[in-house]
Amino acid sequence: MAAGITMSGSNVINLAGMALALLFTLLAASCDDKPADPNKVSVALSGKTYVLEIAADRATRVKGMSGRDKIPEGTGMLFVFPDREVQVQEFVMRDCSIPIDIIFLDRSGRITAMHAMKVEEPRKPSEPKPASPLQRDPYEDRLKRYSSRYAAQFVIEIAGGELEKLKLKDGDKVELDLEALKKRAS
């Protein structure tokens, strides 16, 4: 003889309600990894999650993290270049008063190069900004260039000293929603 459970209608409704509540709780918990801000993305590097601001247009990419005096723990910036600008990239520490670690990624999200970028001496009074973009800028000319070595479409900047802790290596794959990011680039 088989044993069975008999439930009244209200017990079935309560059980169904509890199951739905559990399901919604699990779904909400799985979404917690994604930032609510559409201009940010969560990225895992060696098991550590970073919330990165997305720099997908030229003006934002040029400004980057210039002028900041800190990069809060677990944050940074993700630069996204449009397909037409995928090439060997060079970054500089323009107007940056804090060290920054940089990770260059190719079209598939693989690391092509990493650098610990050092703070540069600020612009001197003898190095005023040129009146025209066609004029040479002595300040820009003296800044150290950090190269991707190979064509890069994505660049991650995080606080200085993080690379040493992360133990990443060239060729490692960084999981990103590549197609969605590429669509945002201009």
Residue pairs with C-beta under 8 A, 6 or more apart in sequence:
7 15
33 42
33 49
34 41
34 42
35 41
35 42
35 51
39 53
39 54
40 51
40 52
40 53
40 54
41 51
41 52
41 54
41 78
41 176
41 177
41 181
42 49
42 50
42 51
42 52
43 49
43 50
43 52
43 78
43 156
43 174
43 175
43 176
44 50
44 174
44 175
45 103
45 156
45 158
45 166
45 168
45 174
46 166
46 167
46 168
48 74
48 166
49 74
50 74
50 75
50 76
50 156
50 158
51 74
51 75
51 76
52 75
52 76
52 77
52 78
52 156
53 75
53 76
53 77
53 78
54 77
54 78
54 80
54 181
54 184
55 61
55 63
55 64
55 77
55 78
55 79
55 80
56 79
56 80
56 181
56 184
56 185
56 186
57 185
57 186
58 186
61 79
61 81
64 77
64 79
64 91
64 94
64 157
65 71
65 77
65 96
65 100
65 157
66 94
66 95
66 96
67 95
67 96
68 96
68 97
68 98
69 97
69 98
70 98
71 98
71 100
71 157
71 158
71 159
73 159
75 158
75 159
76 156
76 157
76 158
76 159
77 156
77 157
78 154
78 155
78 156
78 176
78 181
79 154
79 155
79 156
79 157
80 153
80 154
80 181
80 182
80 184
80 185
81 89
81 152
81 153
81 154
81 155
81 185
82 182
82 185
82 186
83 153
83 182
83 185
85 185
86 107
86 151
86 152
86 153
87 151
87 152
88 147
88 148
88 149
88 150
88 151
88 152
89 104
89 147
89 148
89 152
89 155
90 145
90 146
90 147
90 148
91 102
91 117
91 145
91 146
91 155
91 157
92 120
92 140
92 143
92 144
92 145
92 146
93 100
93 117
93 118
93 119
93 120
93 143
93 144
94 120
94 140
94 143
95 122
95 123
96 117
96 119
96 120
97 119
97 122
98 119
98 159
98 160
99 116
99 117
99 118
99 119
99 159
99 160
99 161
100 117
100 157
100 158
100 159
100 160
101 114
101 115
101 116
101 117
101 157
101 158
101 159
101 160
101 161
101 162
101 163
102 114
102 115
102 117
102 146
102 155
102 156
102 157
103 111
103 113
103 114
103 155
103 156
103 157
103 158
103 163
103 168
103 174
104 111
104 112
104 113
104 114
104 148
104 149
104 150
104 152
104 154
104 155
105 111
105 112
105 152
105 153
105 154
105 155
105 156
105 174
105 176
106 112
106 150
106 151
106 152
106 153
106 154
107 151
107 153
107 178
108 173
108 178
109 154
109 173
109 174
109 175
109 176
109 178
110 171
110 172
110 173
110 174
111 168
111 169
111 170
111 171
111 172
111 173
111 174
112 148
112 149
112 150
112 151
112 152
112 170
113 146
113 147
113 148
113 149
113 150
113 152
113 170
114 163
114 168
114 170
115 146
116 160
116 161
116 163
116 164
117 144
117 146
117 160
118 144
120 142
120 143
120 144
123 129
123 139
124 139
126 138
127 137
127 138
127 139
129 137
129 139
130 136
130 137
148 155
153 182
154 174
154 176
154 178
154 181
156 174
